[in-house]
C-alpha cells in the first residue's frame, strides 16, 4: 500500500467520532483565562493481512464493523535487476516512484514522495527484505504553495509505507536538487547535499533523523561525488578539485584541494557517478568531457578531458556513466541551442561511448530505439545494460511508454517492453544504489 507524505491512517468513522474537541471557556476568574478549541485527528490501528484478508484487486468480506479494520501490506524490496521510474515533474507537489522490472515492464512497487525544489531528489536502494530502506527523498511540502510555510524533510520509505523515517530540516535549508548534487554515504548512514541556503554542505543523520553537521564553502560545488564518507567536488573559479570528509559523527570537514583542472575548464548543472569504479562524469558547458578518478583519493596531476561532446547535428544534453566506468551515454537535441533554454529542442539521438576515450560504440536515433520521443535513460545496477525510455508509436490514440535495453559493451539491442502499471507517464529513470 502506498501512502503520501507523513499522514497517519485515518478512520472512516463519522466526523463526531473522529474529532476530539476540547473547549476552555473563560470564567472571568483570572486574566489568563481564554477560549480555545483543539482538534485531534486520531490514528487507527492496522494489521498485516492474514488468511481471508484481501488487498489490491482481491475481494474482502464486508463485516459492517465501524471503523472498518485496516490491513496494510509490506513494500516489495527493490531488486538488483530493476530500475526506478519517476512519475511527475517540476511543479508537482507529489511524485510517484515506481520499481520497474525491465524484463517485463511491470511495476512491482510504488512509493509516493514529496517533490524537490527543482528536480526530484530521489535515491533508491537494492533490498532483500521489506524493512530495508527502499526509497529516500529530500522533499518540500508546501501547504500554501510557494507563498506559504513549507516543511523541508529527508524521508526514508520502507516497510508498510505508513510511517516513513523522517528528518525535518531547518527552515533555512534548501537542498540543491540537480542530479549529482546530493548523495548517500556508502554505508547508508548519512544523506549529504549541497545546500542553496547555506552555500555549502549539509549532512543529515538518517538514523537519528536530524541534521548532524554543515559546512559553508562559497565558490565550490554543487556536486557530491561520494566514496565511502569522502565527498569530492569542484571549485570552478580556482580550477580546483575539493575533498571533504564526513566523520563518524556526521560532521563534514574540509580535507584538501588540488588545482588540477585545466585553465579553460567550465562546469555544468548536472553530473553522474560510477559507484563501482569511483569515477565521476562531468560534461562541461563547452562540451569537454571529464572522467575524474577518485579511487585513490584526490587527483594530484592535471586532469585533461577525454574528448569533446560537440556535434554539428545538435546540442549535447543529458549524460550518464555506468557502474564500472566503461561506458557513458550522451543525448543530443535536434537544435544547436543550449538544451537548458526553453527553445532547446527535443532529443534526437543518444550516443553510447567508451568512457576512457569517448570513442563511439553506437549512435542511436529515435527510430533505431523504436520510439517517437525520448524521456530518460539509465544504466542497470551492474552497468551491463543501457536503457532508454520513450514514447512508442501511437495506437488508437494511446502511445505506450517503451523501455528499450542495449548491451552496454556492444550497443546491440537486448530487450524492449512497454511500461505496465504506471498511473501517469514516467518522466525519469533512476538506477538503484547498493548500500554496503
URZILIN-V250701 format. One record per residue. N is the residue number from 1. RES is the residue in one letter. PHI is phi in degrees with one decimal (none if undefined). Layout:
n=(N N)
res=(RES RES)
phi=(PHI PHI)
This chain:
n=(1 2 3 4 5 6 7 8 9 10 11 12 13 14 15 16 17 18 19 20 21 22 23 24 25 26 27 28 29 30 31 32 33 34 35 36 37 38 39 40 41 42 43 44 45 46 47 48 49 50 51 52 53 54 55 56 57 58 59 60 61 62 63 64 65 66 67 68 69 70 71 72 73 74 75 76 77 78 79 80 81 82 83 84 85 86 87 88 89 90 91 92 93 94 95 96 97 98 99 100 101 102 103 104 105 106 107 108 109 110 111 112 113 114 115 116 117 118 119 120 121 122 123 124 125 126 127 128 129 130 131 132 133 134 135 136 137 138 139 140 141 142 143 144 145 146 147 148 149 150 151 152 153 154 155 156 157 158 159 160 161 162 163 164 165 166 167 168 169 170 171 172 173 174 175 176 177 178 179 180 181 182 183 184 185 186 187 188 189 190 191 192 193 194 195 196 197 198 199 200 201 202 203 204 205 206 207 208 209 210 211 212 213 214 215 216 217 218 219 220 221 222 223 224 225 226 227 228 229 230 231 232 233 234 235 236 237 238 239 240 241 242 243 244 245 246 247 248 249 250 251 252 253 254 255 256 257 258 259 260 261 262 263 264 265 266 267 268 269 270 271 272 273 274 275 276 277 278 279 280 281 282 283 284 285 286 287 288 289 290 291 292 293 294 295 296 297 298 299 300 301 302 303 304 305 306 307 308 309 310 311 312 313 314 315 316 317 318 319 320 321 322 323 324 325 326 327 328 329 330 331 332 333 334 335 336 337 338 339 340 341 342 343 344 345 346 347 348 349 350 351 352 353 354 355 356 357 358 359 360 361 362 363 364 365 366 367 368 369 370 371 372 373 374 375 376 377 378 379 380 381 382 383 384 385 386 387 388 389 390 391 392 393 394 395 396 397 398 399 400 401 402 403 404 405 406 407 408 409 410 411 412 413 414 415 416 417 418 419 420 421 422 423 424 425 426 427 428 429 430 431 432 433 434 435 436)
res=(X X X X X X X X X X X X X X X X X X X X X X X X X X X X X X X X X X X X X X X X X X X X X X X X X X X X X X X X X X X X X X X X X X X X X X X X X X X X X X X X X X X X X X X X X X X X X X X X X X X X X X X X X X X X X X X X X X X X X X X X X X X X X X X X X X X X X X X X X X X X X X X X X X X X X X X X X X X X X X X X X X X X X X X X X X X X X X X X X X X X X X X X X X X X X X X X X X X X X X X X X X X X X X X X X X X X X X X X X X X X X X X X X X X X X X X X X X X X X X X X X X X X X X X X X X X X X X X X X X X X X X X X X X X X X X X X X X X X X X X X X X X X X X X X X X X X X X X X X X X X X X X X X X X X X X X X X X X X X X X X X X X X X X X X X X X X X X X X X X X X X X X X X X X X X X X X X X X X X X X X X X X X X X X X X X X X X X X X X X X X X X X X X X X X X X X X X X X X X X X X X X X X X X X X X X X X X X X X X X X X X X X X X X X X X X X X X X X X)
phi=(none -102.0 -118.9 -105.4 51.5 -107.9 -60.9 -75.9 -66.6 -109.7 -74.4 -100.0 -68.1 -57.5 -55.8 -61.5 -82.0 -85.7 -97.9 -97.9 -106.3 -123.1 -124.8 -114.5 -97.9 -68.1 -97.2 83.8 -75.7 -135.3 -70.9 -81.7 -64.7 -152.7 -99.9 -152.2 -132.0 -111.7 -116.4 -117.5 -106.9 -74.2 -91.2 -116.2 -63.6 -134.9 -130.6 -71.9 -66.7 -122.0 -62.6 84.1 -108.1 -106.5 -126.7 68.6 -93.8 -89.7 -76.8 -132.5 -63.4 -95.9 -93.4 87.9 -69.0 -123.3 -70.6 -64.4 -58.4 -107.8 -119.3 -127.0 -84.3 -98.9 -65.5 -84.5 -58.0 -80.9 -86.7 -69.3 -102.0 -109.2 -123.0 -102.8 -120.9 -99.1 -92.1 104.4 -158.5 -59.1 94.0 -81.9 -79.5 -138.4 -137.4 -107.2 -107.0 -106.5 -89.2 -115.2 -86.8 -66.3 -77.1 -119.1 83.6 -80.3 -86.0 -104.0 -147.2 -129.7 -132.9 -98.7 -128.4 -80.4 -81.9 -84.7 -68.5 -117.8 -81.3 -62.2 -109.7 -130.9 -124.7 -111.9 -128.0 -67.5 -131.2 -111.0 -126.5 -67.2 -83.3 -69.4 -55.9 -109.3 -131.9 -117.7 -140.6 -89.5 -122.8 -121.5 -104.4 -113.9 -68.6 -127.0 69.3 -74.2 -91.0 -96.7 -62.3 -131.2 -103.6 -109.3 -131.8 -121.6 -117.9 -111.9 -106.3 -163.8 61.5 -88.1 70.7 -78.9 -133.4 -65.8 -78.4 -122.5 -111.8 -91.5 -86.2 -60.1 -60.5 -84.5 -71.1 -141.9 -61.0 -67.1 -107.2 -75.9 -60.4 93.9 -97.7 -148.7 -159.1 -118.3 -59.6 -63.5 -91.0 76.5 -85.4 -130.4 -99.4 -123.4 -147.4 -72.9 -122.7 -71.6 -80.7 -92.0 59.3 -176.6 -100.2 -120.4 -119.2 -117.5 -79.2 -72.5 -77.7 -75.2 74.0 -155.9 -65.6 -107.5 177.7 -152.4 -145.7 -81.5 -138.4 -76.7 97.2 -127.4 93.2 -101.1 -94.6 -126.1 -87.0 -99.2 -124.7 65.5 -106.6 -100.9 -108.7 -121.4 -154.0 -119.6 -124.1 -62.5 -63.9 -94.2 61.8 -114.6 -97.6 -113.8 -124.4 -126.0 -109.0 -97.2 -67.4 -62.0 -90.8 81.6 -96.7 -82.5 -136.1 -71.1 -99.5 179.3 -141.3 -135.3 -86.1 -119.9 -86.1 -66.8 -62.0 -98.8 -63.2 -131.6 -83.9 -153.8 -82.5 -128.7 -153.9 -133.4 -136.2 -96.8 -60.8 -67.6 -85.6 60.9 -126.0 -114.2 -104.7 -133.4 -98.7 -65.0 -65.0 -91.0 99.8 -64.1 -106.9 -112.1 -122.2 -86.0 -104.5 -111.4 -65.9 -118.4 90.3 -72.9 -59.3 -113.1 -105.1 -56.2 -98.5 -93.2 -66.1 -82.8 163.1 -125.5 -84.5 -59.3 -150.3 -64.7 -78.4 174.7 -92.0 -67.7 -132.5 -77.4 -148.7 -155.5 -124.7 -87.6 -61.1 -95.8 59.1 -95.3 -136.3 -135.9 -135.1 -132.7 -93.1 -129.5 -87.6 -92.3 -139.9 -85.0 -71.8 -56.2 -63.9 -75.1 -74.4 -64.0 -109.8 -75.5 84.7 -111.0 -64.5 -111.2 -157.2 -126.4 -112.9 -92.3 -134.1 -71.5 -81.0 -94.7 -143.7 65.7 -69.0 -64.2 -94.8 -161.0 -101.8 -116.3 -78.8 -60.5 -65.2 -60.7 -77.3 89.7 -129.2 -94.3 -149.9 -96.4 -114.7 -165.7 -150.9 -166.9 -93.7 -66.7 -56.9 -83.3 81.5 -81.7 -127.3 -108.0 -114.7 -124.7 -111.8 -166.5 -85.3 -81.2 -66.4 -71.2 -130.2 52.9 81.4 -124.4 -108.2 -68.8 -86.4 -110.2 -113.1 -113.3 -106.5 -131.6 -64.0 -65.0 -73.4 -110.2 83.2 -76.9 -68.8 -122.3 -162.3 -160.1 -136.3 -92.7 -66.2 -127.1 124.2 -76.2 -77.8 -119.4 -57.5 -80.7 -103.7 -149.7 -104.0 -132.7 -85.6 -60.6 -108.8 -108.1 -84.5 -74.6)
